[in-house]
Amino acid sequence: MRKVRMGVIGAGGIAYRRTIPGMVKAKNIELVAVMDVAGVEKVAKEFNVPKVYTREKDIVNDPEIEAVYIATPVYLHLKHIKMAAEKGKHILCEKALACNLKEVREAVNICKKNGVFLQEGYMMKFHGAHIKIKELIKKGMLGKIVYIRAQLSCWYPPIEGAWRQDPKKGGGGALIDMATHLYDLIEFFTDERIRWVSAITNRQVHSYKSEDSSTTLLELGSGTHATVDCFFCIPDEASRTRLEIYGSQGSIFTEGTIGQSVGGSVEGIFGIGTGGYDAKQSKDVVRKFRKVPFKKINPYTAECEYLADCIIKNIPPEINGVDNALHIMEVTEKAYVSYKKKRIMRVL
């Protein structure tokens, strides 16, 4: 089997914890080089990577590398996308793709000009539970999707030098870093685009410049409602990272599928909502939820394999491709504007 030779720009953080361990398990990828300004020798040794770089220009100039995974702070993404694209490297870049819509447009245009593929790292749609849920929705098991609630929070106290805590370096805080994952996931489930957005973003607990709190109200194309709540100020142990999907004929609940995991649990109730009106409106009814099994898939392995497969087949990525990147960043910008202007915003 042909393998795409990849390099990593920014081998610490999420790359070290999740993506590199996932990438080395990909059947169609050979990880040939890692780059970071410090500590990269340890990463190379741990994952048996033959080449080590400490400068971005050296790794993008390596003729053996066909594609790069970029996991540097968001404010550096555009710079690194440009460097890689101009050297003909295909790109998987962590979200957010850039700090704002203007930069995302520039990144997309640079990649198109240089004929390279660009994929954004919204990996949650590759989770086995989420793939199963989409299958159930497409089969009509829930009827019309009426409302979705998605939750992702963590405890992220002030840390000196943390780029996510400075909007100039990360584009914002809890909303751009976490809520965007869930905007993307909601659209994945429904095959619809967000058309209206309204958000609250503020600092409730922590003292850094980025928001530690975000709550978003969304309306999708068919009228489906959704809310997304993401906070940097809720202890990890206090949040179950729940996903709730309600339809006219049933519902699906998950715990632990949203985030960086492979596992979690899914339960659902189906085939209801077909009877007459119950004037009693009893809340003591027996709810016959059943467990929903799903295939355990490492979402980081899957997203890397997907890009490699696109490169091998010479087909631009549809999942997390450039159109999706532009759209999600538009939703993100308008979410922030909605709170400043205290009004709901239309997404084009």
RAWO-V373460 format. One record per residue. N is the residue number from 1. RES is the residue in three letters. PHI is phi in radians with two decimals (none if undefined). OMEGA is omega in degrees with one decimal (none if undefined). Layout:
n: <N/N>
res: <RES/RES>
phi: <PHI/PHI>
omega: <OMEGA/OMEGA>
This chain:
n: <1/2/3/4/5/6/7/8/9/10/11/12/13/14/15/16/17/18/19/20/21/22/23/24/25/26/27/28/29/30/31/32/33/34/35/36/37/38/39/40/41/42/43/44/45/46/47/48/49/50/51/52/53/54/55/56/57/58/59/60/61/62/63/64/65/66/67/68/69/70/71/72/73/74/75/76/77/78/79/80/81/82/83/84/85/86/87/88/89/90/91/92/93/94/95/96/97/98/99/100/101/102/103/104/105/106/107/108/109/110/111/112/113/114/115/116/117/118/119/120/121/122/123/124/125/126/127/128/129/130/131/132/133/134/135/136/137/138/139/140/141/142/143/144/145/146/147/148/149/150/151/152/153/154/155/156/157/158/159/160/161/162/163/164/165/166/167/168/169/170/171/172/173/174/175/176/177/178/179/180/181/182/183/184/185/186/187/188/189/190/191/192/193/194/195/196/197/198/199/200/201/202/203/204/205/206/207/208/209/210/211/212/213/214/215/216/217/218/219/220/221/222/223/224/225/226/227/228/229/230/231/232/233/234/235/236/237/238/239/240/241/242/243/244/245/246/247/248/249/250/251/252/253/254/255/256/257/258/259/260/261/262/263/264/265/266/267/268/269/270/271/272/273/274/275/276/277/278/279/280/281/282/283/284/285/286/287/288/289/290/291/292/293/294/295/296/297/298/299/300/301/302/303/304/305/306/307/308/309/310/311/312/313/314/315/316/317/318/319/320/321/322/323/324/325/326/327/328/329/330/331/332/333/334/335/336/337/338/339/340/341/342/343/344/345/346/347/348>
res: <MET/ARG/LYS/VAL/ARG/MET/GLY/VAL/ILE/GLY/ALA/GLY/GLY/ILE/ALA/TYR/ARG/ARG/THR/ILE/PRO/GLY/MET/VAL/LYS/ALA/LYS/ASN/ILE/GLU/LEU/VAL/ALA/VAL/MET/ASP/VAL/ALA/GLY/VAL/GLU/LYS/VAL/ALA/LYS/GLU/PHE/ASN/VAL/PRO/LYS/VAL/TYR/THR/ARG/GLU/LYS/ASP/ILE/VAL/ASN/ASP/PRO/GLU/ILE/GLU/ALA/VAL/TYR/ILE/ALA/THR/PRO/VAL/TYR/LEU/HIS/LEU/LYS/HIS/ILE/LYS/MET/ALA/ALA/GLU/LYS/GLY/LYS/HIS/ILE/LEU/CYS/GLU/LYS/ALA/LEU/ALA/CYS/ASN/LEU/LYS/GLU/VAL/ARG/GLU/ALA/VAL/ASN/ILE/CYS/LYS/LYS/ASN/GLY/VAL/PHE/LEU/GLN/GLU/GLY/TYR/MET/MET/LYS/PHE/HIS/GLY/ALA/HIS/ILE/LYS/ILE/LYS/GLU/LEU/ILE/LYS/LYS/GLY/MET/LEU/GLY/LYS/ILE/VAL/TYR/ILE/ARG/ALA/GLN/LEU/SER/CYS/TRP/TYR/PRO/PRO/ILE/GLU/GLY/ALA/TRP/ARG/GLN/ASP/PRO/LYS/LYS/GLY/GLY/GLY/GLY/ALA/LEU/ILE/ASP/MET/ALA/THR/HIS/LEU/TYR/ASP/LEU/ILE/GLU/PHE/PHE/THR/ASP/GLU/ARG/ILE/ARG/TRP/VAL/SER/ALA/ILE/THR/ASN/ARG/GLN/VAL/HIS/SER/TYR/LYS/SER/GLU/ASP/SER/SER/THR/THR/LEU/LEU/GLU/LEU/GLY/SER/GLY/THR/HIS/ALA/THR/VAL/ASP/CYS/PHE/PHE/CYS/ILE/PRO/ASP/GLU/ALA/SER/ARG/THR/ARG/LEU/GLU/ILE/TYR/GLY/SER/GLN/GLY/SER/ILE/PHE/THR/GLU/GLY/THR/ILE/GLY/GLN/SER/VAL/GLY/GLY/SER/VAL/GLU/GLY/ILE/PHE/GLY/ILE/GLY/THR/GLY/GLY/TYR/ASP/ALA/LYS/GLN/SER/LYS/ASP/VAL/VAL/ARG/LYS/PHE/ARG/LYS/VAL/PRO/PHE/LYS/LYS/ILE/ASN/PRO/TYR/THR/ALA/GLU/CYS/GLU/TYR/LEU/ALA/ASP/CYS/ILE/ILE/LYS/ASN/ILE/PRO/PRO/GLU/ILE/ASN/GLY/VAL/ASP/ASN/ALA/LEU/HIS/ILE/MET/GLU/VAL/THR/GLU/LYS/ALA/TYR/VAL/SER/TYR/LYS/LYS/LYS/ARG/ILE/MET/ARG/VAL/LEU>
phi: <none/-1.20/-2.10/-1.41/-1.53/-2.07/-2.20/-2.10/-1.83/1.66/-1.64/-1.73/0.91/-1.10/-1.09/-1.24/-1.30/-2.23/-1.28/-1.09/-1.00/-1.29/-1.11/-1.21/-1.61/-1.20/-1.29/-2.06/-2.29/-2.08/-1.43/-1.86/-2.73/-2.27/-2.33/-2.82/-1.39/-2.73/1.25/-1.29/-1.09/-1.08/-1.11/-1.06/-1.16/-1.10/-1.87/1.01/-1.68/-1.26/-2.04/-2.21/-2.28/-2.08/-2.24/-1.05/-1.13/-1.27/-1.25/-1.30/-1.49/-1.22/-1.21/-1.33/-1.45/-1.69/-2.59/-2.24/-1.86/-1.83/-2.33/-1.48/-0.97/-0.98/-1.16/-1.72/-1.02/-1.03/-1.02/-1.31/-1.08/-1.08/-1.06/-1.24/-1.09/-1.17/-1.76/1.34/-1.63/-1.20/-2.37/-1.93/-2.10/-1.03/-1.38/-1.21/-1.06/-2.79/-1.38/-2.77/-1.14/-1.03/-1.22/-1.10/-1.02/-1.10/-1.08/-1.08/-1.14/-1.09/-1.19/-1.11/-1.06/-1.68/1.16/-2.04/-1.44/-2.29/-2.21/-1.68/-1.48/-1.54/-1.50/-1.15/-1.26/-1.59/-1.10/-1.01/-1.14/-1.26/-1.10/-1.12/-1.06/-1.09/-1.04/-1.12/-1.13/-1.14/-1.34/1.45/-1.13/-1.84/1.25/-1.29/-1.28/-1.77/-2.70/-2.25/-2.12/-2.27/-2.30/-2.66/-2.41/-2.75/-1.69/-2.32/-1.26/-0.98/-2.32/-1.05/1.45/-1.23/-1.20/-1.16/-1.64/-2.22/-1.05/-1.23/-1.80/-2.02/1.47/2.72/-2.11/-1.04/-1.24/-1.22/-1.43/-2.11/-1.09/-1.08/-0.96/-1.44/-0.98/-1.09/-1.19/-1.07/-1.16/-1.08/-1.14/-1.68/0.99/-2.25/-1.76/-1.16/-1.98/-2.33/-2.49/-2.51/-2.43/-1.99/-2.34/-2.79/-1.95/-1.86/-2.18/-1.56/-1.77/-1.32/-1.31/-1.28/-1.23/-1.75/-2.41/-2.63/-2.33/-2.17/-1.88/-2.23/-2.20/-1.65/-0.99/-1.54/1.76/-0.98/-1.62/-2.67/-2.23/-2.26/-2.09/-2.41/-2.40/-1.63/-2.18/-2.04/-0.98/-0.94/-1.20/-1.57/-2.04/-1.70/0.74/-1.52/-2.16/-2.24/-2.18/-1.99/-2.20/-1.25/-2.25/2.79/-2.73/-2.32/-2.11/-2.27/-2.35/1.39/-1.55/-1.42/2.26/-1.81/-1.56/-1.74/-1.73/1.87/-2.29/-2.33/-2.40/-2.63/-2.32/-2.36/1.27/-1.90/1.36/-1.95/-1.49/-1.46/-1.28/-1.79/-1.14/-1.26/0.87/-1.20/-1.71/-1.75/-1.17/-1.42/-1.73/-1.65/-1.32/-2.24/-1.18/-1.96/-1.30/-2.61/-1.32/-1.36/-2.21/-1.28/-1.14/-1.28/-1.07/-1.12/-1.20/-1.21/-1.09/-1.10/-1.09/-1.04/-1.12/-1.10/-1.13/-1.07/-1.53/1.01/-2.13/-1.01/-1.05/-1.60/-1.32/1.05/-1.45/-1.18/-1.11/-1.12/-1.06/-1.13/-1.15/-1.11/-1.22/-1.13/-1.02/-1.08/-1.06/-1.28/-1.10/-1.12/-1.12/-1.04/-1.28/-1.11/-1.62/0.98/-2.70/-1.31/-2.04/-1.46/-1.78/-1.34>
omega: <176.5/178.9/176.3/-179.0/-173.9/172.4/-179.1/174.4/-175.2/-170.1/175.9/172.7/-176.6/178.6/-178.6/-175.3/-170.0/-168.0/178.3/175.2/176.5/-177.1/-177.2/175.6/-178.6/-175.0/-175.2/-179.5/169.3/178.3/-172.2/-176.7/173.3/-179.1/169.5/-176.8/179.9/173.7/-173.6/179.1/177.9/179.8/-178.8/-180.0/-177.4/-175.8/174.9/179.0/-171.4/-173.7/-179.2/176.3/175.3/177.5/-178.7/-175.1/-180.0/-178.4/179.2/176.8/179.7/-176.2/-179.1/-174.5/179.0/-175.6/179.1/170.0/-177.1/-178.6/176.7/175.2/-171.6/-177.0/176.9/-174.2/-177.4/178.2/-176.2/174.1/179.7/-179.9/-177.9/-177.4/-178.7/175.2/174.5/179.9/170.1/-167.5/161.8/-176.6/177.3/172.6/-12.9/-175.9/177.0/-175.3/-177.0/-176.0/178.4/179.7/177.5/177.4/179.7/178.8/179.5/-178.6/178.3/-179.1/177.3/-179.5/-176.7/174.1/179.2/179.2/178.0/178.5/-179.4/-170.3/170.1/-168.7/-172.7/178.9/175.6/179.5/-176.8/179.0/-177.7/174.1/179.0/179.6/179.1/177.6/-179.6/178.6/-178.9/177.4/179.4/-175.7/-179.7/-173.9/176.3/177.2/-173.3/-173.6/175.8/171.9/-180.0/-171.1/173.8/-179.2/176.8/174.9/-175.0/-176.7/179.2/178.6/-178.4/177.3/-178.5/-173.7/178.6/-178.3/177.9/-176.6/177.1/-178.6/-177.7/-177.7/-177.1/-177.1/-172.3/-177.7/-176.7/-176.5/-174.7/-176.6/-179.9/174.1/-173.3/170.0/-178.6/-177.3/178.5/177.8/176.6/-178.8/-170.2/-172.6/177.9/177.7/173.8/-178.8/178.2/-177.6/173.6/-174.0/167.1/176.0/178.4/176.3/-179.6/-172.6/-172.4/-171.5/-178.3/-170.8/179.7/177.3/174.7/-176.1/175.1/173.3/-174.5/172.0/-175.4/166.9/-180.0/-171.8/-178.1/-178.0/177.3/176.0/174.0/169.9/-179.6/177.7/-176.7/-174.3/171.0/-170.9/174.2/-179.5/-177.7/-176.7/-176.8/-176.5/-179.7/-178.7/-175.8/171.0/180.0/179.7/-176.5/176.8/-179.1/-179.1/178.0/-179.7/176.1/174.7/172.0/168.1/174.6/176.1/176.2/-178.2/-173.6/-172.8/172.8/-171.2/-173.4/-179.0/179.8/172.3/-177.9/172.6/-169.5/172.9/176.7/179.6/-178.9/-177.8/178.3/-178.4/178.2/-177.0/-179.9/-177.6/-177.7/176.4/179.7/-179.3/176.6/-179.1/-173.2/175.1/176.0/177.4/178.7/179.0/177.3/179.9/178.1/-178.3/173.2/-175.0/179.0/174.3/-175.3/-179.0/177.3/178.0/-179.6/178.7/179.9/178.6/176.8/179.5/-179.1/-178.7/-177.9/178.2/-179.3/179.7/171.5/176.3/179.8/178.1/-170.6/179.6/178.2/-179.8/179.8/-177.7/-178.0/177.5/174.7/176.6/-177.9/-179.7/-177.8/173.5/178.2/-179.2/-177.2/179.8/178.5/-177.8/-179.9/176.8/179.8/-175.0/176.7/176.6/-176.0/none>
